[in-house]
């Protein structure tokens, strides 16, 4: 009887551990996707800022080129 209880107990523990590992795996996948999304958003924001600065510089250069030369 005791051996049977140990076996049942071991099976339950194994099942619980397997479920915990699967939950951890799913959590890691979600976090990975979130981090990837955050990294993409940060890269996009940085690109937008760089583009904005470049456009302002281009406007200044165009304005200087339009000025009549003396």
PDB file of N, CA, C and O in Angstrom:
ATOM      1  N   UNK A   1       0.814  -1.198   0.000  1.00  0.00           N
ATOM      2  CA  UNK A   1       0.000   0.000   0.000  1.00  0.00           C
ATOM      3  C   UNK A   1       0.861   1.266   0.000  1.00  0.00           C
ATOM      4  O   UNK A   1       0.601   2.209  -0.748  1.00  0.00           O
ATOM      5  N   UNK A   2       1.882   1.269   0.846  1.00  0.00           N
ATOM      6  CA  UNK A   2       2.727   2.455   0.948  1.00  0.00           C
ATOM      7  C   UNK A   2       3.439   2.728  -0.378  1.00  0.00           C
ATOM      8  O   UNK A   2       3.595   3.877  -0.791  1.00  0.00           O
ATOM      9  N   UNK A   3       3.860   1.661  -1.027  1.00  0.00           N
ATOM     10  CA  UNK A   3       4.543   1.825  -2.318  1.00  0.00           C
ATOM     11  C   UNK A   3       3.595   2.398  -3.356  1.00  0.00           C
ATOM     12  O   UNK A   3       3.989   3.216  -4.188  1.00  0.00           O
ATOM     13  N   UNK A   4       2.341   1.963  -3.303  1.00  0.00           N
ATOM     14  CA  UNK A   4       1.348   2.463  -4.254  1.00  0.00           C
ATOM     15  C   UNK A   4       1.096   3.954  -4.011  1.00  0.00           C
ATOM     16  O   UNK A   4       0.986   4.736  -4.956  1.00  0.00           O
ATOM     17  N   UNK A   5       1.005   4.337  -2.733  1.00  0.00           N
ATOM     18  CA  UNK A   5       0.791   5.754  -2.404  1.00  0.00           C
ATOM     19  C   UNK A   5       1.975   6.597  -2.867  1.00  0.00           C
ATOM     20  O   UNK A   5       1.803   7.705  -3.375  1.00  0.00           O
ATOM     21  N   UNK A   6       3.178   6.058  -2.683  1.00  0.00           N
ATOM     22  CA  UNK A   6       4.364   6.789  -3.136  1.00  0.00           C
ATOM     23  C   UNK A   6       4.339   6.971  -4.646  1.00  0.00           C
ATOM     24  O   UNK A   6       4.676   8.039  -5.157  1.00  0.00           O
ATOM     25  N   UNK A   7       3.938   5.923  -5.353  1.00  0.00           N
ATOM     26  CA  UNK A   7       3.870   5.982  -6.806  1.00  0.00           C
ATOM     27  C   UNK A   7       2.830   7.008  -7.249  1.00  0.00           C
ATOM     28  O   UNK A   7       3.088   7.816  -8.141  1.00  0.00           O
ATOM     29  N   UNK A   8       1.649   6.969  -6.618  1.00  0.00           N
ATOM     30  CA  UNK A   8       0.598   7.935  -6.942  1.00  0.00           C
ATOM     31  C   UNK A   8       1.061   9.344  -6.612  1.00  0.00           C
ATOM     32  O   UNK A   8       0.858  10.276  -7.390  1.00  0.00           O
ATOM     33  N   UNK A   9       1.682   9.488  -5.455  1.00  0.00           N
ATOM     34  CA  UNK A   9       2.186  10.792  -5.043  1.00  0.00           C
ATOM     35  C   UNK A   9       3.245  11.288  -6.026  1.00  0.00           C
ATOM     36  O   UNK A   9       3.266  12.466  -6.382  1.00  0.00           O
ATOM     37  N   UNK A  10       4.119  10.388  -6.459  1.00  0.00           N
ATOM     38  CA  UNK A  10       5.174  10.755  -7.399  1.00  0.00           C
ATOM     39  C   UNK A  10       4.579  11.166  -8.742  1.00  0.00           C
ATOM     40  O   UNK A  10       5.052  12.118  -9.363  1.00  0.00           O
ATOM     41  N   UNK A  11       3.544  10.454  -9.195  1.00  0.00           N
ATOM     42  CA  UNK A  11       2.887  10.792 -10.459  1.00  0.00           C
ATOM     43  C   UNK A  11       2.240  12.170 -10.372  1.00  0.00           C
ATOM     44  O   UNK A  11       2.331  12.967 -11.305  1.00  0.00           O
ATOM     45  N   UNK A  12       1.583  12.444  -9.238  1.00  0.00           N
ATOM     46  CA  UNK A  12       0.956  13.759  -9.065  1.00  0.00           C
ATOM     47  C   UNK A  12       2.010  14.854  -9.074  1.00  0.00           C
ATOM     48  O   UNK A  12       1.832  15.900  -9.699  1.00  0.00           O
ATOM     49  N   UNK A  13       3.103  14.601  -8.376  1.00  0.00           N
ATOM     50  CA  UNK A  13       4.177  15.588  -8.326  1.00  0.00           C
ATOM     51  C   UNK A  13       4.763  15.808  -9.717  1.00  0.00           C
ATOM     52  O   UNK A  13       5.006  16.945 -10.121  1.00  0.00           O
ATOM     53  N   UNK A  14       4.985  14.725 -10.441  1.00  0.00           N
ATOM     54  CA  UNK A  14       5.515  14.822 -11.802  1.00  0.00           C
ATOM     55  C   UNK A  14       4.567  15.613 -12.692  1.00  0.00           C
ATOM     56  O   UNK A  14       4.999  16.454 -13.481  1.00  0.00           O
ATOM     57  N   UNK A  15       3.282  15.340 -12.563  1.00  0.00           N
ATOM     58  CA  UNK A  15       2.285  16.053 -13.352  1.00  0.00           C
ATOM     59  C   UNK A  15       2.281  17.538 -13.003  1.00  0.00           C
ATOM     60  O   UNK A  15       2.204  18.391 -13.888  1.00  0.00           O
ATOM     61  N   UNK A  16       2.364  17.844 -11.704  1.00  0.00           N
ATOM     62  CA  UNK A  16       2.375  19.241 -11.267  1.00  0.00           C
ATOM     63  C   UNK A  16       3.624  19.956 -11.781  1.00  0.00           C
ATOM     64  O   UNK A  16       3.550  21.089 -12.258  1.00  0.00           O
ATOM     65  N   UNK A  17       4.761  19.287 -11.678  1.00  0.00           N
ATOM     66  CA  UNK A  17       6.011  19.880 -12.156  1.00  0.00           C
ATOM     67  C   UNK A  17       5.932  20.128 -13.659  1.00  0.00           C
ATOM     68  O   UNK A  17       6.373  21.170 -14.142  1.00  0.00           O
ATOM     69  N   UNK A  18       5.373  19.179 -14.394  1.00  0.00           N
ATOM     70  CA  UNK A  18       5.246  19.336 -15.841  1.00  0.00           C
ATOM     71  C   UNK A  18       4.355  20.534 -16.164  1.00  0.00           C
ATOM     72  O   UNK A  18       4.675  21.320 -17.056  1.00  0.00           O
ATOM     73  N   UNK A  19       3.241  20.679 -15.446  1.00  0.00           N
ATOM     74  CA  UNK A  19       2.354  21.826 -15.678  1.00  0.00           C
ATOM     75  C   UNK A  19       3.064  23.129 -15.342  1.00  0.00           C
ATOM     76  O   UNK A  19       2.928  24.120 -16.059  1.00  0.00           O
ATOM     77  N   UNK A  20       3.829  23.125 -14.239  1.00  0.00           N
ATOM     78  CA  UNK A  20       4.572  24.325 -13.866  1.00  0.00           C
ATOM     79  C   UNK A  20       5.589  24.701 -14.941  1.00  0.00           C
ATOM     80  O   UNK A  20       5.736  25.873 -15.285  1.00  0.00           O
ATOM     81  N   UNK A  21       6.281  23.707 -15.463  1.00  0.00           N
ATOM     82  CA  UNK A  21       7.270  23.962 -16.520  1.00  0.00           C
ATOM     83  C   UNK A  21       6.582  24.512 -17.767  1.00  0.00           C
ATOM     84  O   UNK A  21       7.095  25.433 -18.403  1.00  0.00           O
ATOM     85  N   UNK A  22       5.430  23.955 -18.119  1.00  0.00           N
ATOM     86  CA  UNK A  22       4.688  24.451 -19.281  1.00  0.00           C
ATOM     87  C   UNK A  22       4.233  25.886 -19.054  1.00  0.00           C
ATOM     88  O   UNK A  22       4.304  26.710 -19.965  1.00  0.00           O
ATOM     89  N   UNK A  23       3.766  26.193 -17.841  1.00  0.00           N
ATOM     90  CA  UNK A  23       3.351  27.565 -17.523  1.00  0.00           C
ATOM     91  C   UNK A  23       4.532  28.525 -17.616  1.00  0.00           C
ATOM     92  O   UNK A  23       4.409  29.630 -18.144  1.00  0.00           O
ATOM     93  N   UNK A  24       5.669  28.091 -17.100  1.00  0.00           N
ATOM     94  CA  UNK A  24       6.871  28.929 -17.179  1.00  0.00           C
ATOM     95  C   UNK A  24       7.248  29.165 -18.640  1.00  0.00           C
ATOM     96  O   UNK A  24       7.617  30.277 -19.018  1.00  0.00           O
ATOM     97  N   UNK A  25       7.156  28.127 -19.452  1.00  0.00           N
ATOM     98  CA  UNK A  25       7.461  28.264 -20.879  1.00  0.00           C
ATOM     99  C   UNK A  25       6.546  29.264 -21.561  1.00  0.00           C
ATOM    100  O   UNK A  25       7.000  30.100 -22.342  1.00  0.00           O
ATOM    101  N   UNK A  26       5.251  29.176 -21.264  1.00  0.00           N
ATOM    102  CA  UNK A  26       4.298  30.125 -21.864  1.00  0.00           C
ATOM    103  C   UNK A  26       4.581  31.547 -21.390  1.00  0.00           C
ATOM    104  O   UNK A  26       4.513  32.495 -22.172  1.00  0.00           O
ATOM    105  N   UNK A  27       4.896  31.687 -20.115  1.00  0.00           N
ATOM    106  CA  UNK A  27       5.209  33.011 -19.577  1.00  0.00           C
ATOM    107  C   UNK A  27       6.447  33.585 -20.255  1.00  0.00           C
ATOM    108  O   UNK A  27       6.476  34.763 -20.612  1.00  0.00           O
ATOM    109  N   UNK A  28       7.464  32.755 -20.430  1.00  0.00           N
ATOM    110  CA  UNK A  28       8.679  33.220 -21.102  1.00  0.00           C
ATOM    111  C   UNK A  28       8.404  33.623 -22.546  1.00  0.00           C
ATOM    112  O   UNK A  28       8.973  34.599 -23.034  1.00  0.00           O
ATOM    113  N   UNK A  29       7.544  32.887 -23.228  1.00  0.00           N
ATOM    114  CA  UNK A  29       7.192  33.246 -24.601  1.00  0.00           C
ATOM    115  C   UNK A  29       6.482  34.593 -24.638  1.00  0.00           C
ATOM    116  O   UNK A  29       6.775  35.433 -25.488  1.00  0.00           O
ATOM    117  N   UNK A  30       5.543  34.796 -23.710  1.00  0.00           N
ATOM    118  CA  UNK A  30       4.831  36.082 -23.665  1.00  0.00           C
ATOM    119  C   UNK A  30       5.798  37.222 -23.386  1.00  0.00           C
ATOM    120  O   UNK A  30       5.739  38.269 -24.030  1.00  0.00           O
ATOM    121  N   UNK A  31       6.693  37.012 -22.415  1.00  0.00           N
ATOM    122  CA  UNK A  31       7.663  38.054 -22.094  1.00  0.00           C
ATOM    123  C   UNK A  31       8.589  38.333 -23.273  1.00  0.00           C
ATOM    124  O   UNK A  31       8.928  39.484 -23.548  1.00  0.00           O
ATOM    125  N   UNK A  32       8.991  37.276 -23.963  1.00  0.00           N
ATOM    126  CA  UNK A  32       9.842  37.453 -25.141  1.00  0.00           C
ATOM    127  C   UNK A  32       9.155  38.278 -26.208  1.00  0.00           C
ATOM    128  O   UNK A  32       9.767  39.163 -26.807  1.00  0.00           O
ATOM    129  N   UNK A  33       7.883  37.994 -26.449  1.00  0.00           N
ATOM    130  CA  UNK A  33       7.125  38.763 -27.444  1.00  0.00           C
ATOM    131  C   UNK A  33       6.985  40.210 -27.005  1.00  0.00           C
ATOM    132  O   UNK A  33       7.102  41.128 -27.816  1.00  0.00           O
ATOM    133  N   UNK A  34       6.732  40.412 -25.703  1.00  0.00           N
ATOM    134  CA  UNK A  34       6.581  41.773 -25.197  1.00  0.00           C
ATOM    135  C   UNK A  34       7.897  42.539 -25.330  1.00  0.00           C
ATOM    136  O   UNK A  34       7.910  43.693 -25.759  1.00  0.00           O
ATOM    137  N   UNK A  35       9.000  41.891 -24.962  1.00  0.00           N
ATOM    138  CA  UNK A  35      10.301  42.550 -25.085  1.00  0.00           C
ATOM    139  C   UNK A  35      10.626  42.876 -26.531  1.00  0.00           C
ATOM    140  O   UNK A  35      11.150  43.949 -26.828  1.00  0.00           O
ATOM    141  N   UNK A  36      10.319  41.960 -27.422  1.00  0.00           N
ATOM    142  CA  UNK A  36      10.552  42.202 -28.840  1.00  0.00           C
ATOM    143  C   UNK A  36       9.700  43.373 -29.313  1.00  0.00           C
ATOM    144  O   UNK A  36      10.172  44.230 -30.060  1.00  0.00           O
ATOM    145  N   UNK A  37       8.445  43.405 -28.875  1.00  0.00           N
ATOM    146  CA  UNK A  37       7.565  44.518 -29.226  1.00  0.00           C
ATOM    147  C   UNK A  37       8.082  45.829 -28.671  1.00  0.00           C
ATOM    148  O   UNK A  37       8.055  46.852 -29.354  1.00  0.00           O
ATOM    149  N   UNK A  38       8.560  45.802 -27.413  1.00  0.00           N
ATOM    150  CA  UNK A  38       9.113  47.009 -26.804  1.00  0.00           C
ATOM    151  C   UNK A  38      10.355  47.476 -27.559  1.00  0.00           C
ATOM    152  O   UNK A  38      10.544  48.674 -27.772  1.00  0.00           O
ATOM    153  N   UNK A  39      11.193  46.535 -27.958  1.00  0.00           N
ATOM    154  CA  UNK A  39      12.407  46.889 -28.697  1.00  0.00           C
ATOM    155  C   UNK A  39      12.055  47.493 -30.051  1.00  0.00           C
ATOM    156  O   UNK A  39      12.670  48.465 -30.488  1.00  0.00           O
ATOM    157  N   UNK A  40      11.059  46.906 -30.709  1.00  0.00           N
ATOM    158  CA  UNK A  40      10.627  47.456 -32.002  1.00  0.00           C
ATOM    159  C   UNK A  40      10.075  48.865 -31.828  1.00  0.00           C
ATOM    160  O   UNK A  40      10.374  49.758 -32.621  1.00  0.00           O
ATOM    161  N   UNK A  41       9.273  49.058 -30.792  1.00  0.00           N
ATOM    162  CA  UNK A  41       8.694  50.380 -30.543  1.00  0.00           C
ATOM    163  C   UNK A  41       9.792  51.398 -30.253  1.00  0.00           C
ATOM    164  O   UNK A  41       9.735  52.526 -30.742  1.00  0.00           O
ATOM    165  N   UNK A  42      10.781  51.013 -29.471  1.00  0.00           N
ATOM    166  CA  UNK A  42      11.882  51.921 -29.153  1.00  0.00           C
ATOM    167  C   UNK A  42      12.676  52.265 -30.409  1.00  0.00           C
ATOM    168  O   UNK A  42      13.051  53.420 -30.612  1.00  0.00           O
ATOM    169  N   UNK A  43      12.929  51.277 -31.243  1.00  0.00           N
ATOM    170  CA  UNK A  43      13.661  51.525 -32.488  1.00  0.00           C
ATOM    171  C   UNK A  43      12.853  52.434 -33.408  1.00  0.00           C
ATOM    172  O   UNK A  43      13.410  53.324 -34.050  1.00  0.00           O
ATOM    173  N   UNK A  44      11.553  52.213 -33.473  1.00  0.00           N
ATOM    174  CA  UNK A  44      10.688  53.038 -34.308  1.00  0.00           C
ATOM    175  C   UNK A  44      10.684  54.483 -33.807  1.00  0.00           C
ATOM    176  O   UNK A  44      10.777  55.419 -34.602  1.00  0.00           O
ATOM    177  N   UNK A  45      10.578  54.665 -32.484  1.00  0.00           N
ATOM    178  CA  UNK A  45      10.594  56.013 -31.913  1.00  0.00           C
ATOM    179  C   UNK A  45      11.915  56.719 -32.212  1.00  0.00           C
ATOM    180  O   UNK A  45      11.928  57.894 -32.579  1.00  0.00           O
ATOM    181  N   UNK A  46      13.016  56.002 -32.054  1.00  0.00           N
ATOM    182  CA  UNK A  46      14.327  56.593 -32.330  1.00  0.00           C
ATOM    183  C   UNK A  46      14.443  56.971 -33.803  1.00  0.00           C
ATOM    184  O   UNK A  46      15.001  58.018 -34.133  1.00  0.00           O
ATOM    185  N   UNK A  47      13.926  56.136 -34.676  1.00  0.00           N
ATOM    186  CA  UNK A  47      13.959  56.422 -36.110  1.00  0.00           C
ATOM    187  C   UNK A  47      13.120  57.652 -36.427  1.00  0.00           C
ATOM    188  O   UNK A  47      13.527  58.498 -37.223  1.00  0.00           O
ATOM    189  N   UNK A  48      11.956  57.751 -35.808  1.00  0.00           N
ATOM    190  CA  UNK A  48      11.106  58.930 -36.031  1.00  0.00           C
ATOM    191  C   UNK A  48      11.805  60.201 -35.573  1.00  0.00           C
ATOM    192  O   UNK A  48      11.758  61.219 -36.263  1.00  0.00           O
ATOM    193  N   UNK A  49      12.458  60.148 -34.403  1.00  0.00           N
ATOM    194  CA  UNK A  49      13.164  61.337 -33.902  1.00  0.00           C
ATOM    195  C   UNK A  49      14.302  61.724 -34.842  1.00  0.00           C
ATOM    196  O   UNK A  49      14.494  62.904 -35.138  1.00  0.00           O
ATOM    197  N   UNK A  50      15.048  60.740 -35.307  1.00  0.00           N
ATOM    198  CA  UNK A  50      16.156  61.005 -36.225  1.00  0.00           C
ATOM    199  C   UNK A  50      15.641  61.610 -37.525  1.00  0.00           C
ATOM    200  O   UNK A  50      16.226  62.558 -38.049  1.00  0.00           O
ATOM    201  N   UNK A  51      14.559  61.068 -38.036  1.00  0.00           N
ATOM    202  CA  UNK A  51      13.966  61.589 -39.260  1.00  0.00           C
ATOM    203  C   UNK A  51      13.487  63.023 -39.066  1.00  0.00           C
ATOM    204  O   UNK A  51      13.661  63.864 -39.948  1.00  0.00           O
ATOM    205  N   UNK A  52      12.892  63.299 -37.926  1.00  0.00           N
ATOM    206  CA  UNK A  52      12.412  64.648 -37.634  1.00  0.00           C
ATOM    207  C   UNK A  52      13.570  65.645 -37.614  1.00  0.00           C
ATOM    208  O   UNK A  52      13.466  66.734 -38.179  1.00  0.00           O
ATOM    209  N   UNK A  53      14.664  65.274 -36.968  1.00  0.00           N
ATOM    210  CA  UNK A  53      15.843  66.146 -36.920  1.00  0.00           C
ATOM    211  C   UNK A  53      16.396  66.357 -38.327  1.00  0.00           C
ATOM    212  O   UNK A  53      16.761  67.475 -38.692  1.00  0.00           O
ATOM    213  N   UNK A  54      16.458  65.295 -39.111  1.00  0.00           N
ATOM    214  CA  UNK A  54      16.974  65.401 -40.481  1.00  0.00           C
ATOM    215  C   UNK A  54      16.086  66.307 -41.330  1.00  0.00           C
ATOM    216  O   UNK A  54      16.592  67.080 -42.143  1.00  0.00           O
ATOM    217  N   UNK A  55      14.778  66.221 -41.152  1.00  0.00           N
ATOM    218  CA  UNK A  55      13.864  67.079 -41.909  1.00  0.00           C
ATOM    219  C   UNK A  55      14.058  68.543 -41.541  1.00  0.00           C
ATOM    220  O   UNK A  55      14.018  69.410 -42.413  1.00  0.00           O
ATOM    221  N   UNK A  56      14.268  68.827 -40.261  1.00  0.00           N
ATOM    222  CA  UNK A  56      14.493  70.212 -39.832  1.00  0.00           C
ATOM    223  C   UNK A  56      15.784  70.757 -40.430  1.00  0.00           C
ATOM    224  O   UNK A  56      15.831  71.901 -40.882  1.00  0.00           O
ATOM    225  N   UNK A  57      16.828  69.935 -40.431  1.00  0.00           N
ATOM    226  CA  UNK A  57      18.101  70.367 -41.025  1.00  0.00           C
ATOM    227  C   UNK A  57      17.943  70.616 -42.521  1.00  0.00           C
ATOM    228  O   UNK A  57      18.485  71.581 -43.059  1.00  0.00           O
ATOM    229  N   UNK A  58      17.199  69.743 -43.184  1.00  0.00           N
ATOM    230  CA  UNK A  58      16.958  69.901 -44.614  1.00  0.00           C
ATOM    231  C   UNK A  58      16.196  71.198 -44.887  1.00  0.00           C
ATOM    232  O   UNK A  58      16.505  71.901 -45.849  1.00  0.00           O
ATOM    233  N   UNK A  59      15.217  71.518 -44.063  1.00  0.00           N
ATOM    234  CA  UNK A  59      14.470  72.768 -44.232  1.00  0.00           C
ATOM    235  C   UNK A  59      15.390  73.974 -44.093  1.00  0.00           C
ATOM    236  O   UNK A  59      15.266  74.940 -44.847  1.00  0.00           O
ATOM    237  N   UNK A  60      16.317  73.925 -43.129  1.00  0.00           N
ATOM    238  CA  UNK A  60      17.259  75.035 -42.938  1.00  0.00           C
ATOM    239  C   UNK A  60      18.163  75.193 -44.157  1.00  0.00           C
ATOM    240  O   UNK A  60      18.416  76.307 -44.615  1.00  0.00           O
ATOM    241  N   UNK A  61      18.643  74.069 -44.674  1.00  0.00           N
ATOM    242  CA  UNK A  61      19.523  74.121 -45.849  1.00  0.00           C
ATOM    243  C   UNK A  61      18.763  74.671 -47.042  1.00  0.00           C
ATOM    244  O   UNK A  61      19.298  75.498 -47.780  1.00  0.00           O
ATOM    245  N   UNK A  62      17.537  74.234 -47.250  1.00  0.00           N
ATOM    246  CA  UNK A  62      16.734  74.738 -48.368  1.00  0.00           C
ATOM    247  C   UNK A  62      16.475  76.230 -48.223  1.00  0.00           C
ATOM    248  O   UNK A  62      16.525  76.974 -49.202  1.00  0.00           O
ATOM    249  N   UNK A  63      16.197  76.664 -46.998  1.00  0.00           N
ATOM    250  CA  UNK A  63      15.959  78.088 -46.764  1.00  0.00           C
ATOM    251  C   UNK A  63      17.216  78.892 -47.089  1.00  0.00           C
ATOM    252  O   UNK A  63      17.127  79.977 -47.665  1.00  0.00           O
ATOM    253  N   UNK A  64      18.380  78.370 -46.725  1.00  0.00           N
ATOM    254  CA  UNK A  64      19.628  79.074 -47.020  1.00  0.00           C
ATOM    255  C   UNK A  64      19.900  79.104 -48.521  1.00  0.00           C
ATOM    256  O   UNK A  64      20.423  80.091 -49.039  1.00  0.00           O
ATOM    257  N   UNK A  65      19.547  78.030 -49.216  1.00  0.00           N
ATOM    258  CA  UNK A  65      19.770  77.993 -50.660  1.00  0.00           C
ATOM    259  C   UNK A  65      18.845  78.961 -51.391  1.00  0.00           C
ATOM    260  O   UNK A  65      19.203  79.468 -52.454  1.00  0.00           O
ATOM    261  N   UNK A  66      17.674  79.222 -50.843  1.00  0.00           N
ATOM    262  CA  UNK A  66      16.722  80.132 -51.490  1.00  0.00           C
ATOM    263  C   UNK A  66      17.088  81.590 -51.286  1.00  0.00           C
ATOM    264  O   UNK A  66      16.616  82.457 -52.022  1.00  0.00           O
ATOM    265  N   UNK A  67      17.930  81.872 -50.289  1.00  0.00           N
ATOM    266  CA  UNK A  67      18.320  83.255 -50.026  1.00  0.00           C
ATOM    267  C   UNK A  67      19.120  83.777 -51.221  1.00  0.00           C
ATOM    268  O   UNK A  67      19.975  83.082 -51.770  1.00  0.00           O
ATOM    269  N   UNK A  68      18.825  84.998 -51.601  1.00  0.00           N
ATOM    270  CA  UNK A  68      19.603  85.559 -52.723  1.00  0.00           C
ATOM    271  C   UNK A  68      21.054  85.804 -52.294  1.00  0.00           C
ATOM    272  O   UNK A  68      21.327  86.222 -51.169  1.00  0.00           O
ATOM    273  N   UNK A  69      21.945  85.540 -53.196  1.00  0.00           N
ATOM    274  CA  UNK A  69      23.362  85.761 -52.890  1.00  0.00           C
ATOM    275  C   UNK A  69      23.713  87.193 -53.233  1.00  0.00           C
ATOM    276  O   UNK A  69      23.220  87.742 -54.218  1.00  0.00           O
ATOM    277  N   UNK A  70      24.558  87.793 -52.427  1.00  0.00           N
ATOM    278  CA  UNK A  70      24.903  89.196 -52.639  1.00  0.00           C
ATOM    279  C   UNK A  70      26.191  89.371 -53.368  1.00  0.00           C
ATOM    280  O   UNK A  70      26.610  90.500 -53.619  1.00  0.00           O
TER     281      UNK A  70
END
